[in-house]
């Protein structure tokens, strides 16, 4: 496997229909919005979904969510020290940080993609570990093209959680959803950082596959199956390490416009991918 030797930019357009794509815990778990009323999905949430898809591809992932673990470890420290190569690197006296970073990138695809901070306190006589790794794959926050409408409904539960509870069985709660929204997020893969983490051409293809199928196997009460759909993935492959154009200029090639004042479906938008000389996008529809 060869290390990635050409810059890549990408953009993803996805739709949300009667779902909560990313709740804000500081605002009653309402869908995130900016001050202009446009919906947002954090880059952290997007990376979580990419990691989940990589796990579905049977890739080795370091940062696993508690409900999707594929190994017996209960913490990042346990997962790290469960690697024989990592444990061996811990015993090194010279250039320990470099060797730990090298092993972490070798062992886990999300570390060599997104980077990671390995910060573990010492136990007993052992010294703590603090290693920062910068990954080549950067992802922006997703933002809706148009302002979103949020519907909130009260919900109840029909049974008490515990016997002898003083509260009634019809405990009130709130559930929020975006009626319809078309979101866009963009990203890049940096070749200089790819060289440092060992990120390969094959890794880039796996990231692309994860983006195309981003919401597969991502069902929850807030996101019913089929309520979130990838519409387009634009993938620009430059012909050099630094790239022919800046990422900002490439990302502006994607134009998504609402054709009506209050769009209610994907048919109310036009999606156009423009071109630059010597750089053509691979445009893939979501599955």
Secondary structure, 3 states (H helix, E strand, C coil): CCECCCCEEEEEEEEEEEECCCEEHHHCCEECECCCCEEEECHHHHHHHHHHHHHHCCCCCCCCCHHHCCCCCCCHHHHHHCCHHHHHHHCCCCCHHHHHHHHHHHHCHHHHHHEEEEEECCCCCCCCEEEEEECCEEECCEEEEEECCEEEEEEEECCCCCCCCCCCCCEEEEEEEEEEEEEEEEEEECHHHHHHHCCEHHHHHHHHHHHHCCCCCCCCCCCCCCCEEEEEEEEEECCCCCCCCCHHHHHCCEEEEECCCCCCCHHHEEEEECCECCECEEEEECC
